[in-house]
């Protein structure tokens, strides 16, 4: 890079970024926390307050607003005035989530551990204390994670991964092969393990690709308690099932060595995954896509019973599927209540 190009890049950053600092300076804890913010003005104050209330206070909090157009930086700046530990807001032009997370990792250096919380998600008060304790006890683990509540826009619990997710403790490679992965608000990373890899800025599913690389070298420490909440709303990327499926399969191809599979074994695995994911498309009412996936990957069915069960799901009218989802959400609300913010 020429000196003129370096000067131009520096000038662009100065023009695009604003920085607001606040919070009392005190004895640092062991965790650096980053909040990547993007167009969540309605939810970001609750996310930040859930960090402020941690029983294990972070050493620092860095919020990077990635080009929001909904007034999020104003909300964040107002909330950070009440932050009880060192904090900073950086508001700049949009660069994408993976670039934002890599920037956050580079800029936040006080903690031996690192966590990020999406600007629409929440932590329960003991989240950091529990995760730090687990990583202190598990030196071979690159990260600690656990179950999560799923909440709606009004903070009502509509589901919990404890009711259906088959998470693994220790060697997580078999779990990740089936594309089951920790939800991002449940994870605390060991900084030195994370820093060796960082986020692949080509990936649209930022965490899955990273998990594959980390699991090839380290354990994952699992805590069954749900200590965080992932918010379900209309802008979630996880509603784009086709993108999620394509990105997960692409990440597995990139990390073939991490999975310990031959190319032939990987293709067989992908056939099984695509057949299984037909059910996810059905759940969102995308019957045509689900049918194409199922018929073109029938050899991936685990048993004739699996095929029969999926066929029965195809025969269900979508209004009945929606009614079932409402019943599941209602039972979850009755069982778990709502998250206090």
N, C-alpha and C positions, 0 to 999 in steps of 0.2 A: 504493500500500500504506500503511495506517495505521501509526502508531508502535507500536500494540499488536501488529499482525501481524508487524512486523519483530522486535519483542522476542520474540514467541512462536517465530518461526522460529529465532532465535539460540538460544533455550533448548532447542528440540528438537535442534539440532545438538550442543549441549553434552552433552545427555543420551545421544544415540545414538552419539557418536564417542569413540574413544580414540586417543591418539597415542603412538607409541613412537619415539624417535630413537636413532641409533647411528652408528658408523662414524667413521673418522678424517677430520678436516677437512684437506684438502690443496689443492694447486693444481688448479683446476677444469679439466676437459676441455671439449669443445665440445658434449657431448650430454646432454640430459635423458632419463632412462629411466623409464617408468611400467610397473608390472605391475598390471593389473586382475585381482583374484583372486576366484574364486567356486567354492567346493566342490571344490577340487583339492588337498586335503590330501596325497594320495598323491604328487602330482607337483610341487608348488610348490617344495619344497626344491631339486630338481634344476634347475628353471627359474632360481631365484635364484643358485645356484652357477655356472650358465653365464654369468650377468651378471658375477659377481665375477671370473671368469677372463678377462674381455676384455683383449686386449692394448692396446686403446685404452680406458682407464678412463672411465666416465661422469663427468660433473660432479656428478650427483646421481641417486639412485634413490628413487622414490616408489612404495610399494605401497599400493593402495587395495583393501581387502577389502569386497566388495559384499554384505554380509549372509550370509556363509557359515554353514552349520549343521553343518559336519563337523570343526570344530577347526582350520581353516586359519590363523586369526590366531595361535594358539599356535605352530604350526610356523613361520610367517613370523617372529614375534618372536624365536624361538630362532635362526633362520638369520641374521637381520640383525645379531646380535651379532658375526658374523665378517665383516661387510661392510667392505671396505677403502677406502670413499669415503663421503661424506655420504649418509645414507639416512633414510627415515621410513616408518612404517606408520600408515595411517589405517584403522580398522575401524568400519564404520557400517552402518546399515540398507540394504537392497537398493534400488537406484534404476535398475538396468539398465546394460548395457555402454556404450552411447553416452554416457549421463550421466556414467558413471565416467571415460571417456576425456576428455570435455570438462573435468571437474574436474581430472584429472591434468595436462592441458595448461595450465590456468589456474594451478595451484599450483606447477608446476615451471618455473622461469624462468631457470635458470643457463645452459642450452645454446642455441647457435644452431641446433642440430639436435635432433630429437625422435624417439624410437622407443618403441614399447610391445611388450611380450612377454607373451603369454597365460600364465597360471599353470600351464598344462600343456605348454607348448612349450619349445624350447631354442635357444640360439645357440651356434655354434661359436666358438672363441676369437678368430678374426680378423674376426668379423662387423662390429663397429663400425669397426674400422680400415679395412676395405675400403670400407664404405659412406661414411664420412666422406671418404676420399680421392676417391671418385667424385664426390660432390657438390661438393667443392672444385674439381674440374676441370670441372664442368658447371653453370655458374651459371644456365642456363635451366631446369634440372631442378627440379621441386617435390619429387621423391623419387627415391631409388635403391632398386632391388629386385633379386631374383635367383631362382634355382632353390632348391627346398627338398627335403630328405628328408622322407618320411612314415615315422613310426616307430610301433611298437605300444606297449603298456603296459609292455613290458620293455626298451624302448629299441632294439629290433631294427628295422633299416631294412626296410620292406616295399614301398617304392616311391620314386621320385624324379621330380619334375616335369620334369627334364631329358630323360626318356624319352618324354614325350608333350605337354608344354605348348608352345604356339606363342606365346611371349612376344615383345614388341616393344620396341625401343629408340627413343627420340625421341617422335614423335607416337603416343600409345597409344589414340587414339579408335577406330580401326578394330578393334583388339583388344577393347576394352571393349564395342563394339557386339555382339560375339558372346558376351558375358558371360565371356570369359576375363579373369582379373584376378590381380594379384599376391596371394600368400598373406601374411597379416598379419605373421608372424614374419620375413619377408624384407625388410621395408620400413624405411628411415630417411627421415624427412621433413625438409625445410627448414622451420624454425619459422615464418618470416614468411609463407610460402605457406599452410601449414596453418592458421595463426591467422586468416587471412582467411575461412576456411570452417568449420572444426570439424566435428564429427559431428552429423548430423541425428538428433535423439532420437526422431523418428517411425519411423526405419528399423530393421528387425530385422537386416538385413545391413549392419552399420555401415560397412564399408570400401568396398563397391562404389559406394554413392551418393557418397561422398567422392571416390573415384577419378574418377568422371564429371565432377565439378565441377573438380577439379584439372587433368584432362587438357584441358579446354577452354581453359586459360590457359597451361599449362606442358608441358615435356617430362617423360618418365619415363626415368631412366637405368637401363639393364639390365646386370647383371653375371651372366654365365652360371654362375659357380661356386656350388654349393650350400653355403651357409654358415649355414643354420639348419634346424630340424626342427619340423615340425607333427605333433602327436601325434594318432593315430587311436584313439578308444576309444568306448565305448557312449554317452557323453553328448554327443558332438559334434553341434552344430546342423546341420552339413552332411549328416547322415544324413536330415534332413527335407527331401526333395527338393521336395515341393510348396510348402513355405514358401519355400525358396530361389528356386524359379522365380517364384512370385508376387511376391516382394520385388524380384528383379532386374528384372522387367518394370515394376513400379510405379516403381522408381527411374529407369528409362529414360523413362517418361512424364513424371516430374517434371523431368527434365533434358533434355527434348527439344531445347532450344536448344544444349546442350552437345554433343550428338551430331551436330548439323548435318543433321538429317533433317526432312522434312515429316511431318505426321501420317500420310499415306498410306504413305510409305516406312517409317515406324515400324511400322505394322501388318503390312506385308510382312515386315519383319525379325522381328517377334514370331512370325509363322507359321513362319518358318524355324527360329527358336530352339526353339520348342515341339516341332517334329518332331525336331530333333536331341536334345533332352533326353529323349525317350522312351527312348533307350538307357541313360541314367542310372537311370531308374526300373527298367528291366529288370535292370540290374546288381545292384540291391538286392532283386530278386525280386518287384517290384510289377507283375506282368504286366497286370492289369486297368487300372491307371492308365496304363501305358505304351501299351497298345492304344488307349485313348481318345485320348491325346495324338497318337499317330501317325495314326489314321484321320481325326481332325478337322483335321489340319494337313498332309495329304498334299501340298498345293500348295507346302509349304515344303521338300520334298525337293530336294536339289541335282541329282539325276539318278536315272534308273531303277535304276542300280547301287546307289545309296544305299538305295532302297526294298527291293531284293532282299536286301541285306546285313542290314537290320533285320529283315526277314521271317525270314531264317535264324536270327537270334538268338532270335526268338520260339519257334522250334521246338526250341531247346535246352532240355532239362530243367534246372531250377534247380540240382540237385546237380552237373551238369556245369559250370555257371557258377561255382559255389563252388569246384569243383576247379581250374578255370582260375585263379581269383583266388589260390588257395593256391600254384599253380605260379609265378605272377607274384611273389608275396611271397617264395617260396623263392629264386627267381633274384635278386631284389633283395638279399636277405640275403647270398647268396653273393658278389654283386658289390660291395656297399657295406659289409657287416659291421654293426656296431652303433655307436651314438653313446655315447662315454664320458662319464659324468656323475660 
